[in-house]
Every structure is written in structure tokens, then in C-alpha cells.
């Protein structure tokens, strides 16, 4: 298996899976009652941003 060159954090498999998970959670959340949608949805958005930021910061740390 040939190693893939990583140009940015967006090339990382973990980041790509995180993006897919986010899309899947959005689809699931559409089935929630309206009152739960806002609480859970805002929590998931914060989580995704946090994970994405951690991956980006790690990449910067490794490159420097």
C-alpha cells in the first residue's frame, strides 16, 4: 500500500471521517422533536468545531 502525502489537515482520514460523522448526525437530528433539535444541534456543532480545531493545531505543531 502506497503512503499518501498529507498536504493539509483536510487530507487526514480522521478529519474526513469527522466530516462524514457530522453529516450523518445532521441527518439523524432532523428526526428529533423541535425542542431537542436546538440543544443537541448546537452541542454537536460546538463538538465538531472543537475536533476540527484540535486536528488543525496538531498539524501546525508537527509542521513547525
C-alpha positions as a Markdown table, in Angstrom:
| # | Residue | x | y | z |
|---|---|---|---|---|
| 1 | Unk | 0.0 | 0.0 | 0.0 |
| 2 | Unk | 1.5 | 3.3 | -1.1 |
| 3 | Unk | 1.7 | 6.1 | 1.5 |
| 4 | Unk | -0.4 | 9.1 | 0.7 |
| 5 | Unk | 1.2 | 12.6 | 1.0 |
| 6 | Unk | -0.6 | 14.8 | 3.6 |
| 7 | Unk | -0.8 | 18.4 | 2.3 |
| 8 | Unk | -3.2 | 19.7 | 5.0 |
| 9 | Unk | -5.3 | 18.5 | 7.9 |
| 10 | Unk | -8.2 | 18.1 | 5.5 |
| 11 | Unk | -6.2 | 15.2 | 3.9 |
| 12 | Unk | -6.2 | 13.2 | 7.1 |
| 13 | Unk | -8.5 | 10.3 | 7.2 |
| 14 | Unk | -9.7 | 11.2 | 10.8 |
| 15 | Unk | -10.7 | 14.6 | 9.6 |
| 16 | Unk | -12.6 | 13.2 | 6.6 |
| 17 | Unk | -14.4 | 10.7 | 8.9 |
| 18 | Unk | -15.2 | 13.5 | 11.3 |
| 19 | Unk | -16.9 | 15.4 | 8.4 |
| 20 | Unk | -18.9 | 12.4 | 7.4 |
| 21 | Unk | -20.0 | 11.9 | 11.0 |
| 22 | Unk | -21.1 | 15.5 | 11.2 |
| 23 | Unk | -23.3 | 15.0 | 8.1 |
| 24 | Unk | -24.7 | 11.7 | 9.5 |
| 25 | Unk | -25.6 | 13.4 | 12.8 |
| 26 | Unk | -27.3 | 16.3 | 10.9 |
| 27 | Unk | -29.5 | 13.7 | 9.1 |
| 28 | Unk | -30.3 | 12.0 | 12.4 |
| 29 | Unk | -31.1 | 15.3 | 14.1 |
| 30 | Unk | -33.8 | 16.1 | 11.6 |
| 31 | Unk | -35.9 | 13.3 | 13.2 |
| 32 | Unk | -35.7 | 14.8 | 16.7 |
| 33 | Unk | -38.6 | 16.8 | 18.2 |
| 34 | Unk | -38.1 | 20.5 | 17.6 |
| 35 | Unk | -37.4 | 21.3 | 21.3 |
| 36 | Unk | -34.5 | 18.8 | 21.3 |
| 37 | Unk | -33.1 | 19.9 | 18.0 |
| 38 | Unk | -31.7 | 23.2 | 19.1 |
| 39 | Unk | -30.0 | 21.9 | 22.2 |
| 40 | Unk | -28.4 | 18.8 | 20.6 |
| 41 | Unk | -27.7 | 20.5 | 17.4 |
| 42 | Unk | -25.8 | 23.4 | 19.0 |
| 43 | Unk | -23.8 | 20.9 | 21.1 |
| 44 | Unk | -22.8 | 18.9 | 18.0 |
| 45 | Unk | -21.8 | 22.0 | 16.2 |
| 46 | Unk | -19.5 | 23.0 | 19.1 |
| 47 | Unk | -18.0 | 19.5 | 19.2 |
| 48 | Unk | -17.2 | 19.4 | 15.5 |
| 49 | Unk | -15.6 | 22.8 | 15.6 |
| 50 | Unk | -13.5 | 21.7 | 18.6 |
| 51 | Unk | -12.3 | 18.5 | 17.0 |
| 52 | Unk | -11.5 | 20.2 | 13.7 |
| 53 | Unk | -9.6 | 22.9 | 15.5 |
| 54 | Unk | -7.6 | 20.3 | 17.5 |
| 55 | Unk | -6.6 | 18.5 | 14.3 |
| 56 | Unk | -5.6 | 21.7 | 12.7 |
| 57 | Unk | -3.5 | 22.8 | 15.7 |
| 58 | Unk | -1.8 | 19.4 | 15.8 |
| 59 | Unk | -0.9 | 19.7 | 12.1 |
| 60 | Unk | 0.7 | 23.1 | 12.7 |
| 61 | Unk | 2.6 | 21.8 | 15.6 |
| 62 | Unk | 4.0 | 18.9 | 13.6 |
| 63 | Unk | 5.0 | 21.1 | 10.7 |
| 64 | Unk | 6.9 | 23.5 | 12.9 |
